[in-house]
Amino acid sequence: MNELLKALYDGFYEPLPATKLKAEIEACHQELIERLEKPERRLVLQIIDCKDQIAEDRSIDSFISGFCLAWRLSHELNIYKENRHPEPADFIGEDACSFIKTEKNN
């Protein structure tokens, strides 16, 4: 299922334009090329690549977590609509925390 969600992410996610940051990255990259020897440059670029991969993985994980939460909420709302139509008075004294506690106990 995660592969399907990753495909959805790829289809819907549009990266924010970051032209200013990209230009700064390129300028810093050129400065590194001028100042560092090849082994040191390779190490710095490897660190940057790893940080970029972490950011991408977190973005995908956040999308999948949000999608799963939305799916679960939708499912809960459908069950709620089918099984019970409470009056507004049923919710007096209730808040989100009490619903979470009830769910954890079940």
matplotlib code that plots the C-alpha trace (Angstrom):
import matplotlib.pyplot as plt

x = [0.0, 2.9, 3.9, 0.5, 0.6, 4.1, 2.7, -0.1, 2.5, 4.6, 1.4, 0.2, 3.2, 4.7, 7.9, 7.9, 10.0, 13.3, 15.3, 17.0, 18.1, 19.1, 21.3, 22.9, 23.5, 25.2, 27.4, 28.5, 29.1, 31.4, 33.2, 33.7, 35.2, 37.7, 38.7, 38.6, 40.5, 38.5, 38.2, 36.9, 34.5, 33.2, 32.6, 30.7, 28.6, 27.8, 26.6, 24.4, 23.0, 22.2, 20.4, 18.4, 17.4, 16.3, 14.2, 12.6, 11.8, 10.3, 8.1, 6.8, 6.3, 4.3, 2.1, 1.5, 0.7, -1.7, -3.4, -3.8, -5.2, -7.7, -8.7, -9.3, -11.3, -13.4, -14.0, -15.0, -17.3, -19.0, -19.5, -20.8, -23.3, -24.6, -25.0, -26.0, -27.4, -26.9, -28.5, -26.2, -26.9, -25.0, -21.7, -22.1, -18.9, -17.1, -14.0, -11.4, -9.3, -12.2, -12.7, -9.0, -9.1, -12.2, -10.5, -7.3, -9.4, -11.1]
y = [0.0, 2.4, 2.1, 3.2, 6.1, 7.0, 7.1, 9.4, 11.6, 11.8, 12.6, 15.4, 16.9, 20.0, 21.2, 24.9, 27.0, 27.8, 29.7, 31.9, 28.9, 27.0, 29.9, 30.1, 26.3, 26.5, 29.5, 27.5, 24.4, 26.4, 27.8, 24.3, 23.2, 26.1, 25.6, 21.9, 19.0, 16.2, 13.8, 16.6, 17.8, 14.3, 14.0, 17.3, 16.4, 13.0, 14.7, 17.0, 14.1, 12.2, 15.3, 15.7, 12.1, 12.5, 15.5, 13.7, 10.6, 12.8, 14.6, 11.3, 9.8, 13.0, 12.7, 9.0, 9.6, 12.4, 10.3, 7.4, 9.8, 11.2, 7.7, 6.6, 9.8, 9.2, 5.6, 6.7, 9.3, 6.8, 4.4, 7.3, 8.3, 4.8, 3.7, 6.7, 10.2, 11.7, 14.9, 17.9, 17.4, 14.1, 16.0, 18.2, 17.9, 16.0, 17.1, 15.7, 14.3, 12.3, 10.7, 9.8, 8.3, 6.2, 4.9, 3.9, 2.0, -0.1]
z = [0.0, 0.7, -3.0, -4.0, -1.6, -2.9, -6.4, -5.2, -3.6, -6.8, -8.7, -6.5, -4.8, -6.4, -4.9, -3.9, -6.2, -4.4, -7.0, -4.5, -2.4, -5.5, -6.6, -3.2, -3.2, -6.6, -5.4, -2.3, -4.4, -6.7, -3.7, -2.3, -5.7, -5.5, -1.9, -1.2, -2.6, -4.3, -1.3, 1.0, -1.7, -2.1, 1.6, 1.9, -1.2, 0.4, 3.5, 1.5, -0.5, 2.7, 4.2, 1.0, 1.1, 4.8, 3.8, 0.9, 3.0, 5.7, 3.2, 1.8, 5.3, 6.2, 3.2, 3.8, 7.5, 6.6, 4.0, 6.4, 9.1, 6.6, 5.4, 9.0, 9.8, 6.7, 7.8, 11.3, 10.0, 7.7, 10.6, 12.7, 10.1, 9.5, 13.1, 15.1, 14.8, 18.2, 19.4, 20.1, 23.8, 23.6, 23.3, 26.3, 28.4, 25.6, 23.8, 21.5, 24.4, 25.8, 22.4, 22.2, 25.7, 24.8, 21.6, 23.5, 26.0, 23.3]

ax = plt.figure().add_subplot(projection="3d")
ax.plot(x, y, z, "-o")
ax.set_aspect("equal")
plt.show()
